[in-house]
Amino acid sequence: MLALSSVSYLKATPSRTDFPLPSHRRFRRVGVRCSYAEAGVKGDSSSATIDVVADVKSERVVVLGGNGFVGSAICKAAISKGIEVTSLSRSGRPSLSNSWVDQVNWVTGDVFYANWDEVLPGATAVVSTLGGFGSEEQMKRINGEANVLAVGAAKDYGVPKFILISVHDYNLPQFLLESGYFTGKRKAESEVLSKYPNSGVVLRPGFIYGKRRVDGFEIPLDLIGEPLEKFLQAAENFTKPLSSLPASDLLLAPPVSVDDVALAAVSAITDDDFFGIFTIEQIKEAAAKVSA
């Protein structure tokens, strides 16, 4: 039987972090020096020393649209969990004074013209929050083509996981789901699940609430979203029979906190068993596990 008498830590040295791994996590090599003596033996135990070297998993995520409403929440949550974060967005660093902002590597760029060599090497996951409204062609381009391009780039650079923030379909009739907004989102989803069948993640939240900043002004969406979420949860037994009606989820789908979406994304980044399509309730369950 061995009894540890002292432990001293060796200086951590990088291991396999200078180049992207094709299908594995990045690792940092840490050395630990242990001195020991057999139980009941007196004397100088320093003569018996063991050097142990272990590989410790290190995460680095690239967030596309990281300075937006959802993207910034994901950056903040990832930083709080000790994950290295790089954001790629057209406007670069946000005008926030929060301490976590200084810990993010803010890269200015458009996904259609991005210098991927600047952001993807060494990444263990990409999270895309790209999406928006506009004309039919604009929505197909930003919701679909931009994400398809990003998935292909991530795959080419050997990034092992891709997480897409998509949208709930609200039980809409098919002719409404054929709009550029939804067809673009579903095209992006298909690309993620095709290129990453065992590690791709699609989060489908409904209305996302929180404090959203637009042109320097803060819009407190949580004043509407939070009480509505609680009301719909309390009334679920009464509203459930109505869920089969076309477009019923426009009124009945519970809103989701932006913090819950961010925590679910963090869970997807760190958990190798987390993949596939996640509904509103599953997003909340994933967030609860991370925050517990």
Long-range contacts (C-beta under 8 A, 24 or more apart in sequence): 1-38, 1-39, 2-36, 2-37, 2-38, 2-39, 3-36, 3-37, 3-38, 3-39, 4-34, 4-35, 4-36, 5-35, 5-36, 5-37, 5-45, 6-34, 6-35, 6-45, 6-46, 7-32, 7-33, 7-34, 7-35, 8-33, 8-35, 9-33, 10-51, 15-55, 16-55, 17-58, 17-122, 18-122, 19-121, 19-122, 20-120, 20-121, 20-122, 20-123, 20-157, 20-158, 20-159, 21-124, 21-158, 21-160, 22-158, 22-160, 23-158, 23-160, 24-160, 25-57, 25-58, 25-59, 25-124, 25-160, 26-57, 26-58, 26-59, 26-60, 26-122, 26-124, 27-55, 27-56, 27-57, 27-58, 28-55, 28-56, 28-58, 29-53, 29-54, 29-55, 29-56, 30-54, 30-55, 30-56, 58-84, 58-124, 59-83, 59-84, 59-124, 59-125, 59-269, 59-270, 60-84, 60-85, 60-86, 60-122, 60-123, 60-124, 60-125, 61-85, 61-86, 61-123, 61-124, 61-125, 61-126, 61-127, 61-269, 62-86, 62-87, 62-88, 62-119, 62-120, 62-123, 62-125, 62-126, 62-127, 62-154, 62-159, 63-87, 63-88, 63-126, 63-127, 63-129, 64-88, 64-89, 64-111, 64-126, 64-127, 64-128, 64-129, 64-130, 64-150, 65-89, 65-128, 65-129, 65-130, 66-104, 66-106, 66-129, 67-91, 67-92, 67-93, 67-94, 67-106, 68-129, 69-208, 69-210, 69-212, 69-213, 69-258, 70-129, 70-165, 70-208, 70-258, 70-261, 70-262, 71-127, 71-129, 72-96, 73-210, 73-258, 73-259, 73-261, 73-262, 74-127, 74-129, 74-261, 74-262, 74-265, 74-266, 75-100, 75-104, 76-100, 76-262, 77-259, 77-262, 77-263, 77-265, 77-266, 78-262, 78-265, 78-266, 78-269, 79-103, 79-104, 81-266, 81-270, 81-290, 83-266, 83-269, 83-270, 86-119, 86-123, 88-114, 88-119, 95-216, 111-146, 111-149, 111-150, 112-146, 112-149, 114-153, 116-153, 116-156, 116-157, 120-153, 120-154, 120-157, 120-159, 121-157, 123-154, 123-157, 123-159, 124-159, 124-160, 124-161, 124-269, 125-159, 125-160, 125-161, 125-162, 125-163, 125-268, 125-269, 126-150, 126-154, 126-159, 126-161, 126-162, 126-163, 127-163, 127-164, 127-165, 127-265, 127-268, 127-269, 128-162, 128-163, 128-164, 128-165, 128-188, 129-165, 131-165, 131-166, 131-167, 131-184, 131-185, 133-181, 135-180, 136-179, 136-180, 137-180, 138-180, 139-179, 139-180, 139-181, 139-184, 140-180, 140-183, 140-184, 140-187, 141-184, 142-184, 143-180, 143-181, 143-184, 143-185, 143-187, 143-188, 144-183, 144-184, 144-185, 144-187, 144-188, 145-184, 145-187, 147-184, 147-187, 147-188, 147-191, 147-192, 148-187, 148-188, 148-191, 151-188, 151-191, 151-192, 151-195, 151-196, 152-191, 152-195, 154-195, 155-195, 155-196, 160-199, 161-196, 161-199, 161-200, 161-201, 161-268, 161-269, 161-275, 162-192, 162-195, 162-196, 162-199, 162-200, 162-201, 163-200, 163-201, 163-202, 163-203, 163-265, 163-268, 163-269, 164-188, 164-189, 164-192, 164-200, 164-201, 164-202, 164-203, 165-203, 165-205, 165-261, 165-265, 166-202, 166-203, 166-204, 167-204, 167-205, 167-206, 168-204, 168-205, 168-206, 168-249, 168-253, 168-279, 168-280, 169-204, 169-249, 170-206, 170-247, 170-249, 170-250, 170-253, 171-243, 171-244, 171-245, 171-246, 171-247, 171-248, 171-249, 171-253, 172-246, 172-247, 172-249, 172-250, 173-246, 173-247, 176-247, 189-277, 193-276, 193-277, 196-275, 198-275, 199-272, 199-275, 200-275, 200-276, 201-265, 201-268, 201-274, 201-275, 201-276, 201-278, 202-276, 202-277, 202-278, 203-261, 203-264, 203-265, 203-268, 203-278, 203-283, 204-277, 204-278, 204-279, 204-280, 204-283, 205-256, 205-261, 205-280, 205-283, 206-249, 206-253, 206-254, 206-255, 206-256, 206-280, 207-253, 207-255, 207-256, 208-255, 208-256, 208-257, 208-258, 208-261, 209-255, 209-256, 209-257, 209-258, 210-257, 210-258, 210-259, 212-258, 222-257, 224-255, 225-255, 225-256, 225-257, 226-255, 226-257, 228-254, 228-255, 229-254, 229-255, 229-256, 229-257, 253-280, 254-280, 256-280, 256-283, 256-284, 257-287, 259-287, 260-284, 260-287, 261-287, 262-287, 263-287, 263-290, 263-291, 264-290, 266-290
